[in-house]
Amino acid sequence: GLLKPDFVFFGEPIPQKTLSDSIMAAKNADLFILIGTTGEIMPASSIPYIAKENGAKFIEINIEPSKYTYTIVDILLKGKASDVMLKLENLLEL
């Protein structure tokens, strides 16, 4: 049989339950961390705006600015995600 990993490939639709659950989580988020996205793929790219409209603070970890960087991001941590996350882990002493 065919094996498929548990993620959505480019061009595939997001399963409706997953999208609904994501929107609900965004509405209830206090903090939203964007990691390595351009923010160009719909409908997922609308979810951060839902979180911001409901009061979430934003941290973006990215090499290059995204469509969110200068609009909804509160803190930009510029760099490779693996490097930035390791530094955060060390700072938080996890």
Secondary structure, 3 states (H helix, E strand, C coil): CCCCCCCCCCCCCCCHHHHHHHHHHHHHCCEEEEECCCCCCCCHHHHHHHHHHCCCEEEEEECCCCCCCCCCCCEEEECCHHHHHHHHHHHCCC
